[in-house]
Amino acid sequence: MHERGELTTAADGEHTVTIAVRELVPYEDAAWARQRVLLEELIADDLPARIALWIPAGANLPKDEPAVSEFVALVRQAALKLGPHERSYVSFPIELRLRKSQDTGGVVSVTGGLNPHWAKFTERVRGSFDLDSTQLHRLPESEEHLEALLDAIVERTKELQVGQIATIETIDAWTVQRLSGTSGVTIIGVPPKETTDLGLAVRRNLRRTLVDAAPKLRAASEPVRALVVVAPYARIEQEGASTALRGYDPVLFSGIDFICLAADGLIKPLIQPPARSVPWANARTNA
């Protein structure tokens, strides 16, 4: 693989692809970018592997001690356990806060990362509760982890009186993957403020990305042209780029053979060429 200006050319001996890589949510936060680079350097120090750490939307980077040192140590520990091209997660300790507001009702009002799962446990409680899960940005992919966490929350509701608050310890799971190469760290993500309205940002920025990248790709001489868009989704299943793309005039991305979304250490094709032209382009794979 080699770069030519804003484009990258990749070849496997049989196929040659010109690739444009773009961030779906660009940002201009110099302080956050400097902290990202600093953490990359600290993690990479004597680390015998090249890794990528994917920050889920809404999560922030540590700035002060001892949080920085703890962050670096946890990422390095997780990275050292990975085999070639493996993908796992870093377990960052967090707390959920559960407050009982009333004896009546049977509901848990949820803010934060557990909000999409509120229906799985809200009818299992007696009373009314508020659950603050804003420290949670990404759950492990295991359904067993989610079920165990929900069971723990339900059990804690039984212990609370009106006005009391309980803390529940759990983890925030940031995806880490081992890449080809022997050294280097790339932290992939954006400042939390840029993901406040991620759906709007995606619809706005994806069009801008296509307008910018399509002419450059159409001018490339290689027979296959690809656009890879990097996004901060906590899970690739939550992506909204596919829906946004369907709302555009196809002329906007004509001449691009396929468009892929990279998120959470995975690649998902959004449009792709016929299988006979690029047979390896039809499967979701690790980024």
Sine and cosine of phi, psi and omega as CSV:
sin_phi,cos_phi,sin_psi,cos_psi,sin_omega,cos_omega
0.00,0.00,0.67,-0.74,0.09,-1.00
-0.56,-0.83,0.40,-0.91,-0.08,-1.00
-0.98,-0.20,0.55,-0.83,0.10,-1.00
-0.70,-0.72,0.99,-0.14,-0.05,-1.00
0.90,0.43,-0.84,-0.55,-0.02,-1.00
-1.00,0.05,-0.06,1.00,-0.05,-1.00
-0.93,-0.36,0.43,-0.90,0.07,-1.00
-0.86,-0.52,0.68,-0.74,0.06,-1.00
-0.94,-0.33,0.76,-0.65,0.02,-1.00
-0.82,-0.57,0.61,-0.79,0.01,-1.00
-0.62,-0.78,0.58,-0.81,0.04,-1.00
-0.90,-0.43,0.24,0.97,-0.03,-1.00
0.99,-0.15,-0.44,0.90,0.00,-1.00
-0.90,-0.44,-0.63,0.78,-0.02,-1.00
-0.86,-0.50,0.55,-0.83,0.09,-1.00
-0.83,-0.55,0.74,-0.68,-0.07,-1.00
-0.79,-0.62,0.72,-0.70,0.18,-0.98
-0.99,-0.10,0.78,-0.62,-0.13,-0.99
-0.83,-0.56,0.72,-0.70,0.20,-0.98
-0.94,-0.35,0.79,-0.61,0.02,-1.00
-0.94,-0.34,0.80,-0.60,-0.02,-1.00
-0.71,-0.70,0.52,-0.85,0.14,-0.99
-1.00,0.10,0.74,-0.67,-0.02,-1.00
-0.95,0.31,-0.50,0.86,0.02,-1.00
-0.84,-0.55,0.99,0.11,0.03,-1.00
-0.93,0.36,0.39,-0.92,-0.01,-1.00
-0.57,-0.82,0.35,-0.94,0.05,-1.00
-0.78,-0.63,0.96,0.29,0.01,-1.00
-0.80,-0.60,1.00,-0.04,-0.11,-0.99
-0.89,0.46,-0.63,0.78,-0.02,-1.00
-0.91,0.42,-0.68,0.74,0.02,-1.00
-0.91,0.41,-0.65,0.76,0.01,-1.00
-0.90,0.44,-0.64,0.76,0.03,-1.00
-0.90,0.43,-0.64,0.77,0.02,-1.00
-0.91,0.40,-0.62,0.79,0.05,-1.00
-0.87,0.50,-0.72,0.69,0.00,-1.00
-0.90,0.44,-0.65,0.76,0.02,-1.00
-0.88,0.48,-0.71,0.71,0.00,-1.00
-0.92,0.40,-0.61,0.79,0.07,-1.00
-0.85,0.52,-0.69,0.72,-0.02,-1.00
-0.92,0.39,-0.65,0.76,0.00,-1.00
-0.92,0.40,-0.68,0.74,0.01,-1.00
-0.92,0.39,-0.62,0.78,-0.09,-1.00
-0.96,0.27,-0.28,0.96,-0.07,-1.00
-0.84,0.54,0.94,-0.35,0.01,-1.00
0.88,0.47,0.29,0.96,0.06,-1.00
-0.99,0.16,0.87,-0.50,-0.10,-0.99
-0.99,0.10,0.71,0.71,0.00,-1.00
-0.28,-0.96,0.35,-0.94,0.09,-1.00
-0.96,-0.27,0.80,-0.60,-0.09,-1.00
-0.73,-0.69,0.30,-0.95,0.14,-0.99
-0.82,-0.57,0.68,-0.73,0.06,-1.00
-0.90,-0.45,0.84,-0.55,-0.07,-1.00
-0.98,-0.20,0.89,-0.45,-0.01,-1.00
-1.00,0.08,0.84,-0.55,0.04,-1.00
-0.94,0.34,0.47,-0.88,-0.02,-1.00
-0.81,0.59,0.71,-0.70,0.04,-1.00
1.00,-0.05,-0.29,0.96,-0.02,-1.00
-0.99,0.12,0.44,-0.90,-0.03,-1.00
-0.85,-0.52,0.29,-0.96,0.04,-1.00
-1.00,-0.01,0.57,-0.82,0.06,-1.00
-0.93,0.36,0.52,-0.85,-0.04,-1.00
-0.87,-0.49,-0.46,0.89,-0.14,-0.99
-0.85,-0.52,0.27,-0.96,0.10,-0.99
-1.00,0.06,0.52,-0.86,0.07,1.00
-1.00,0.06,0.09,1.00,-0.08,-1.00
-0.87,0.50,-0.62,0.78,-0.02,-1.00
-0.90,0.44,-0.75,0.66,-0.02,-1.00
-0.89,0.45,-0.63,0.77,0.02,-1.00
-0.91,0.41,-0.66,0.75,0.03,-1.00
-0.87,0.49,-0.76,0.64,-0.02,-1.00
-0.87,0.49,-0.69,0.72,-0.03,-1.00
-0.89,0.45,-0.67,0.74,-0.02,-1.00
-0.92,0.40,-0.66,0.75,0.02,-1.00
-0.90,0.43,-0.69,0.72,0.00,-1.00
-0.89,0.45,-0.66,0.75,0.02,-1.00
-0.87,0.49,-0.70,0.71,0.01,-1.00
-0.92,0.40,-0.64,0.77,-0.04,-1.00
-0.91,0.42,-0.62,0.79,-0.05,-1.00
-0.93,0.37,-0.30,0.95,0.01,-1.00
-1.00,0.06,-0.17,0.99,-0.09,-1.00
-0.99,0.12,0.68,-0.73,0.18,-0.98
-1.00,0.05,0.06,-1.00,0.00,-1.00
-0.80,0.61,0.81,-0.59,0.07,-1.00
0.91,0.42,0.23,0.97,0.05,-1.00
-0.98,0.20,0.38,-0.92,-0.02,-1.00
-0.73,-0.68,0.75,-0.66,0.01,-1.00
-0.54,-0.84,-0.52,-0.86,0.02,-1.00
-0.54,-0.84,0.40,-0.92,0.10,-1.00
-0.99,-0.10,0.76,-0.65,-0.02,-1.00
-1.00,-0.06,0.97,-0.24,0.06,-1.00
-0.99,-0.11,0.85,-0.52,-0.01,-1.00
-0.90,0.44,0.72,-0.69,0.05,-1.00
-0.64,-0.77,0.13,-0.99,0.06,-1.00
-0.78,-0.62,0.64,-0.77,0.19,-0.98
-0.98,-0.18,0.53,-0.85,0.01,-1.00
-0.88,-0.47,0.84,-0.54,-0.06,-1.00
-0.90,-0.43,0.81,-0.58,-0.01,-1.00
-0.82,-0.57,0.71,-0.70,0.07,-1.00
-1.00,-0.04,0.81,-0.58,-0.04,-1.00
-0.97,-0.23,-0.49,0.87,-0.02,-1.00
-0.50,-0.87,0.41,-0.91,0.12,-0.99
-0.99,0.17,-0.39,0.92,-0.05,-1.00
-1.00,0.00,0.28,-0.96,0.03,-1.00
1.00,0.04,0.01,-1.00,0.06,-1.00
-0.47,-0.88,0.95,0.30,-0.12,-0.99
-0.51,-0.86,0.55,-0.84,0.13,-0.99
-0.85,-0.52,0.90,-0.44,0.08,-1.00
-1.00,0.06,0.84,-0.54,-0.18,-0.98
-0.90,-0.44,0.74,-0.67,0.19,-0.98
-0.89,-0.46,0.55,-0.84,0.04,-1.00
0.99,-0.13,-0.36,-0.93,-0.19,-0.98
-0.90,0.43,-0.39,0.92,0.01,-1.00
-1.00,0.02,-0.03,1.00,-0.04,-1.00
-0.81,0.58,-0.66,0.75,0.00,-1.00
-0.90,0.44,-0.23,0.97,-0.09,-1.00
-0.94,-0.34,0.17,0.98,-0.12,-0.99
-0.86,0.51,-0.56,0.83,-0.06,-1.00
-0.92,0.39,-0.30,0.95,-0.04,-1.00
-0.98,0.21,-0.26,0.96,-0.05,-1.00
-0.66,-0.75,-0.12,0.99,-0.11,-0.99
-0.91,0.42,-0.53,0.85,-0.01,-1.00
-1.00,0.08,0.02,1.00,0.01,-1.00
-1.00,-0.04,0.04,1.00,-0.08,-1.00
-0.91,-0.40,0.39,-0.92,0.08,-1.00
-0.92,-0.39,0.90,-0.44,-0.09,-1.00
0.92,-0.40,-0.03,-1.00,0.02,-1.00
-0.89,-0.45,0.70,-0.71,-0.12,-0.99
-0.68,-0.73,0.44,-0.90,0.15,-0.99
-0.90,-0.44,0.79,-0.62,0.00,-1.00
-0.89,-0.45,0.88,-0.48,0.04,-1.00
-0.99,-0.13,0.96,-0.28,0.03,-1.00
-0.89,-0.46,0.57,0.82,-0.06,-1.00
-0.94,0.35,-0.30,0.95,0.08,-1.00
-0.98,0.20,-0.20,0.98,-0.04,-1.00
-1.00,-0.08,0.88,-0.48,-0.01,-1.00
-0.91,-0.41,-0.46,0.89,0.01,-1.00
-0.50,-0.87,0.81,-0.58,0.10,-0.99
-1.00,0.09,0.48,-0.88,0.20,-0.98
-0.85,0.53,0.42,-0.91,-0.06,-1.00
-0.95,0.32,-0.26,0.97,-0.03,-1.00
-0.93,0.36,0.81,-0.59,0.09,-1.00
-0.92,0.40,-0.48,0.88,0.02,-1.00
-0.89,0.46,-0.61,0.79,0.02,-1.00
-0.89,0.45,-0.71,0.70,0.00,-1.00
-0.89,0.46,-0.71,0.70,-0.02,-1.00
-0.89,0.46,-0.66,0.75,0.02,-1.00
-0.90,0.43,-0.62,0.78,0.01,-1.00
-0.92,0.39,-0.68,0.73,0.02,-1.00
-0.90,0.43,-0.63,0.78,0.05,-1.00
-0.88,0.48,-0.65,0.76,0.00,-1.00
-0.90,0.43,-0.63,0.78,0.02,-1.00
-0.91,0.42,-0.71,0.70,0.00,-1.00
-0.87,0.49,-0.67,0.74,0.01,-1.00
-0.89,0.46,-0.63,0.78,-0.01,-1.00
-0.93,0.37,-0.50,0.87,0.02,-1.00
-0.88,0.47,-0.47,0.88,-0.03,-1.00
-0.95,0.31,-0.30,0.95,-0.08,-1.00
-1.00,-0.09,-0.20,0.98,-0.17,-0.99
-1.00,-0.07,0.58,-0.81,0.20,-0.98
-0.99,-0.17,0.29,-0.96,0.00,-1.00
-0.84,0.54,0.77,-0.64,0.00,-1.00
1.00,-0.04,-0.26,0.97,0.00,-1.00
-0.98,0.18,0.47,-0.88,0.01,-1.00
-0.83,-0.56,0.69,-0.72,0.06,-1.00
-0.85,-0.53,0.54,-0.84,0.10,-1.00
-0.96,-0.28,0.63,-0.78,0.00,-1.00
-0.84,-0.55,0.87,-0.50,-0.03,-1.00
-0.99,0.11,0.71,-0.71,0.06,-1.00
-0.44,-0.90,-0.36,-0.93,-0.03,-1.00
-0.74,-0.67,0.45,-0.89,0.21,-0.98
-0.97,-0.26,0.82,-0.57,-0.15,-0.99
-0.97,-0.24,0.96,-0.29,0.04,-1.00
-0.99,-0.14,0.78,-0.63,-0.07,-1.00
-0.94,0.35,0.72,-0.69,0.08,-1.00
-0.78,-0.63,0.64,-0.77,0.00,-1.00
-0.64,-0.77,0.49,-0.87,0.03,-1.00
-1.00,-0.08,0.76,-0.64,-0.03,-1.00
-0.97,-0.25,0.11,-0.99,0.12,-0.99
-0.92,0.38,0.57,-0.82,-0.02,-1.00
0.92,-0.39,0.21,-0.98,-0.11,-0.99
-0.94,-0.34,-0.12,0.99,-0.02,-1.00
-0.36,-0.93,0.34,-0.94,0.05,-1.00
0.93,-0.37,0.56,-0.83,0.00,-1.00
-0.74,-0.68,0.71,-0.70,0.09,-1.00
-0.84,-0.55,0.86,-0.50,0.09,-1.00
-0.99,-0.14,0.85,-0.53,-0.10,-0.99
-0.93,-0.38,0.89,-0.46,0.01,-1.00
0.12,-0.99,-0.05,-1.00,0.00,-1.00
-0.68,-0.73,0.36,-0.93,0.05,-1.00
-0.85,0.53,0.54,-0.84,-0.06,-1.00
-0.82,0.57,-0.61,0.79,-0.06,-1.00
-0.89,0.45,-0.39,0.92,-0.03,-1.00
-0.98,0.20,-0.19,0.98,-0.05,-1.00
-0.93,-0.37,0.26,0.96,0.00,-1.00
-0.86,0.51,-0.67,0.74,0.08,-1.00
-0.80,-0.60,0.98,0.21,-0.12,-0.99
-0.92,0.40,-0.58,0.81,-0.01,-1.00
-0.88,0.48,-0.71,0.70,0.02,-1.00
-0.91,0.42,-0.67,0.74,-0.01,-1.00
-0.88,0.48,-0.63,0.78,-0.01,-1.00
-0.91,0.41,-0.74,0.67,-0.02,-1.00
-0.88,0.48,-0.63,0.77,-0.02,-1.00
-0.95,0.30,-0.74,0.68,-0.14,-0.99
-0.98,0.19,-0.49,0.87,0.00,-1.00
-0.90,0.43,-0.66,0.75,0.04,-1.00
-0.88,0.47,-0.71,0.70,0.02,-1.00
-0.87,0.49,-0.63,0.78,0.00,-1.00
-0.90,0.44,-0.70,0.71,0.01,-1.00
-0.90,0.44,-0.67,0.74,0.01,-1.00
-0.88,0.48,-0.60,0.80,-0.02,-1.00
-0.98,0.21,-0.70,0.71,-0.17,-0.99
-1.00,0.09,-0.55,0.83,-0.11,-0.99
-0.85,0.53,-0.74,0.67,0.01,-1.00
-0.87,0.49,-0.60,0.80,0.00,-1.00
-0.92,0.39,-0.64,0.77,0.02,-1.00
-0.94,0.33,-0.63,0.77,0.01,-1.00
-0.89,0.45,-0.47,0.88,-0.01,-1.00
-0.99,0.16,-0.16,0.99,-0.02,-1.00
-0.95,0.31,0.50,-0.87,-0.07,-1.00
-1.00,0.03,-0.33,0.94,-0.03,-1.00
-0.92,0.40,0.49,-0.87,-0.10,-0.99
-0.95,0.31,-0.36,0.93,-0.03,-1.00
-0.85,-0.52,0.73,-0.69,-0.06,-1.00
-0.79,-0.61,0.74,-0.67,-0.08,-1.00
-0.73,-0.68,0.58,-0.82,0.14,-0.99
-0.91,-0.42,0.82,-0.57,0.06,-1.00
-0.93,-0.36,0.87,-0.50,-0.03,-1.00
-0.95,-0.30,0.85,-0.53,-0.03,-1.00
-1.00,-0.08,0.80,-0.60,-0.09,-1.00
-0.78,-0.63,0.43,-0.90,-0.08,-1.00
-1.00,-0.04,0.38,0.93,-0.01,-1.00
-0.85,0.52,0.63,-0.78,0.04,-1.00
-0.90,0.44,-0.61,0.79,0.08,-1.00
-0.67,-0.74,0.58,-0.82,-0.07,-1.00
-0.92,0.38,-0.40,0.92,0.04,-1.00
-0.92,0.40,-0.32,0.95,-0.03,-1.00
-1.00,0.00,0.03,1.00,-0.13,-0.99
-0.91,0.41,0.55,-0.84,0.05,-1.00
-0.91,-0.42,0.12,0.99,-0.03,-1.00
-0.93,0.37,-0.57,0.82,0.01,-1.00
-0.87,0.49,-0.70,0.71,0.00,-1.00
-0.91,0.42,-0.68,0.73,0.01,-1.00
-0.88,0.47,-0.66,0.75,-0.05,-1.00
-0.90,0.44,-0.60,0.80,0.00,-1.00
-0.91,0.41,-0.32,0.95,0.00,-1.00
-1.00,0.05,-0.03,1.00,-0.04,-1.00
-0.99,-0.13,0.41,-0.91,0.14,-0.99
-0.93,0.37,0.82,-0.58,-0.01,-1.00
-0.83,0.55,-0.38,0.93,0.04,-1.00
-0.86,0.50,-0.47,0.88,-0.04,-1.00
-0.87,0.49,-0.57,0.82,-0.02,-1.00
-0.88,-0.48,0.40,0.92,0.08,-1.00
-0.90,0.44,0.58,-0.82,-0.03,-1.00
1.00,-0.01,-0.20,0.98,0.11,-0.99
-1.00,-0.10,0.83,-0.56,-0.08,-1.00
-0.96,0.30,-0.65,0.76,0.14,-0.99
-0.44,-0.90,0.47,-0.88,0.03,-1.00
-0.88,-0.47,0.76,-0.64,-0.01,-1.00
-0.86,-0.52,0.55,-0.84,0.10,-0.99
-0.96,-0.27,0.76,-0.65,0.09,-1.00
-0.94,-0.34,0.85,-0.52,0.00,-1.00
-0.39,-0.92,0.62,-0.79,0.10,-1.00
0.83,0.55,0.53,0.85,0.04,-1.00
0.98,0.21,0.23,0.97,-0.02,-1.00
-0.80,-0.60,0.34,-0.94,0.06,-1.00
-0.88,-0.47,0.75,-0.66,0.04,-1.00
-0.80,-0.60,0.86,-0.51,0.07,-1.00
-0.92,0.39,0.73,-0.68,0.10,-0.99
-0.99,-0.14,-0.66,0.76,0.26,-0.97
-0.69,-0.72,0.46,-0.89,-0.05,-1.00
-0.49,-0.87,0.39,-0.92,-0.02,-1.00
-0.98,0.18,0.16,-0.99,0.07,-1.00
-0.83,0.56,0.56,-0.83,-0.06,-1.00
-0.85,0.53,-0.53,0.85,-0.06,-1.00
-0.93,0.38,-0.40,0.92,-0.04,-1.00
-1.00,0.04,-0.63,0.77,0.04,-1.00
-0.67,-0.74,0.99,0.13,-0.15,-0.99
-0.89,0.46,-0.40,0.91,-0.04,-1.00
-1.00,0.03,0.09,1.00,-0.10,-1.00
-1.00,-0.06,0.08,1.00,-0.16,-0.99
-0.97,-0.24,0.11,0.99,-0.04,-1.00
-0.84,-0.54,0.63,-0.78,0.11,-0.99
-0.95,0.32,0.67,-0.75,-0.05,-1.00
-0.54,-0.84,0.08,-1.00,0.06,-1.00
-0.91,0.42,0.54,-0.84,0.00,-1.00
-0.95,0.33,0.00,0.00,0.00,0.00
